[in-house]
Amino acid sequence: MQLPRDDSHRPQAEAFRAFIRDAGFPCVGAKSALSKGQMRILVARDITSAWDDMRIYPALMAFAARYRRRPDLFQSFAVLFEGPGDLDEAGFERHLWDRVQSLTDKDA
């Protein structure tokens, strides 16, 4: 299974990579995955909407299949949502779990 559309050129993906490269970013695993070219990034529209769930699901499955074939250390898959930018922590968490449930439903 191939990863859907490569979002690595998107401005959000570059900003995310710059955030990880910053000296103050503490996660050594993410820095390693990025430096080894083992970080997959998918840019989705809106965390409050199921709009991109049918892109996220196959990308996540492709990432897992690739890991099974090559279980190299420090592999990462990130979904970056373009919006909304005004969610508080509780709202973000609620919508994150909505996305997880939607992906689980697609896996059933």
C-alpha positions, 0 to 999 in steps of 0.5 A, spaced: 500 500 500 502 506 497 502 513 502 497 517 499 499 524 496 505 527 498 504 533 503 511 534 504 512 540 500 506 544 503 507 550 508 504 547 514 509 541 513 515 545 512 513 549 518 512 543 522 519 540 520 522 547 522 519 546 529 522 540 530 529 542 528 529 548 533 534 547 538 529 548 544 524 542 541 525 536 546 523 530 542 530 526 540 526 521 536 522 526 532 529 529 530 532 523 529 526 520 524 526 527 521 533 527 519 533 520 517 527 521 512 523 517 516 517 522 518 511 522 514 506 528 514 499 529 512 496 535 512 488 535 513 483 540 513 479 541 519 480 537 525 472 538 527 470 535 520 471 528 518 472 531 511 479 528 510 478 521 514 478 517 508 485 520 506 488 519 513 486 512 514 489 509 508 495 513 509 495 511 516 495 503 514 500 504 509 505 507 514 503 501 519 504 496 513 511 500 511 513 499 518 512 492 518 516 491 512 522 495 515 521 496 523 527 501 523 527 505 529 524 512 529 519 512 524 513 517 525 507 519 522 504 526 523 497 529 521 497 536 521 490 540 521 489 546 518 484 548 523 480 551 526 486 555 530 481 557 535 480 551 539 481 550 546 485 544 549 478 541 551 475 542 544 482 540 541 481 533 545 474 532 544 475 533 536 481 529 536 478 523 539 472 524 534 477 523 529 480 517 532 473 514 533 472 515 526 478 512 524 476 506 528 470 505 525 473 505 518 477 499 520 472 495 523 
